[in-house]
Structure formats: C-alpha cells, structure tokens
Amino acid sequence: MTQLALQHYLAVGAILFAIGLIGFMTRRNLIVMFLCTELMFQGVAINLIAFGRFWGNLAGQAFVIFVLVIAAAEASLALGLVVLLFRQRNTLDADAWRDLKG
C-alpha cells in the first residue's frame, strides 16, 4: 500500500467519523443517534485497517474485530434501552432520558 492510498483510506474514515459526529450532535432521535455512533465506529475501523495494511501487520485487523464485538454488544444494549424508553414514554426523543433516575 502506498502513502497516497493510505491517505485516501484515512480521508474516507475521517469523513465517516465526521458525518457520524455531526449527526450525533445535531439529532435528538435515539435511533438516529445510535446509527451515527455506529457510523463513527466504522470510520475508526477503516482507519485501523488502513494503518494495519500500511505497516504490514495484523494488529489493526485484530483490533477492528475487537471494536466490532464491542459495537455489537453496545447495539444490543442500546436497542433494548430504546425499546424500553419508547414503551414508557411513547417517544424516541433523547430529552426523555433526563426524567429517568435510579
């Protein structure tokens, strides 16, 4: 992999991360916030794989597998919480979380 190809992959990863971050900060819907978090994870994964390929070791790919496992666990917990909140409040607005204390 050449330096120019690495820069292209890093640019794509940074764009994905930036889109996810902007979407997370501007939206109030929990499902959209969840999807933007996953988009940020994918941007980081692309960067890790690109660096691993550039340096010729498998550490980047192994760490991406770890990140994807964590993202899958986070997805199951987040979707469970979203369903619970929707059943209690009948809304997916993130401001409804402020009322939950425990």
N, C-alpha and C positions, 0 to 999 in steps of 0.2 A: 504494500500500500504506500503510495507516495504522500508527500506532505500536502499536496493540493487536494487529493482525495480525502485525507483526514480532515482538512478544513471544511470540505463540503458536508461531511457527516456531522461535524461539530456544529456547523451552521444550522443544519436541519434539526438536530437535537435542541439547540438553543431556541430556535423558533417554536418548536413544540412546547418547550418548557415555558416560554414567554406567553404563548397563547393560553396555556393552562393556568398560569398565574394571573393573567388579566381576567380570564373567565371566572376564576375562583374569587377574586377580589370584587368583581362588579355584580355578580349574580347573587340572588338571595334564595333561589330554589335549591333544596338539598340534593336533588338528583343531579342537577347541572354542576353543583359544587363537587359532588362525588366524581363525575365524569372528568372534570377539569383536573382533579387530583390524579386520576389515572393517566391523563394526558401528560402531566408533569413527570410521573413515573416513567412513561415511555420515552420521553425526551432524555431523561437521565440514562435509561437503558441503552439508547442508541449511542450516547457519548461513551459509556463504559465499553461497549462492544467495539466501537471505533478505536479507542485507545488500546484495548487488548489486541486487536488485529495489527495496529501500527507497531506496537512493541514486540509482537510475535509471541506473546504468552497467553495462557488461558485464564488468567486471573480475572480479567474483565468479564468474560463469558460466565465464569462461575459465580461472580458477584451478581450478575444480572439474574441468574437463576434464583439466587437468594432474594433479590429485590422483588422478583415476580411472585415468589411464595409469600412474602410479607404482604404484597399488594392483594393477593387472593384472600388472605386472612382478613385484611382490612376491608375488603369488599364485602365479605360475608357479614362482618360485624356492622359495617355502615348500613348495608341494606336492611339488616334486622332492626337497627335503630330507626331508620327512616320509616319502615312499616309500622313500628310501634308508635312513633310520633304521629303518623297520619291517622292511625286508629284512635288516638286520644284527642287530637286537635283538629282533624279534618283539614289540615293544611300542610304544605311542604315548605313553608317559609322558615328561614333559619332563625328569625326572631322568636319563634315559638319555643325554641330550646331554652331561652332565658328563664322561662317560668318553671322549668324542671329543676328541682333542687332535691338533694338526697344524700 
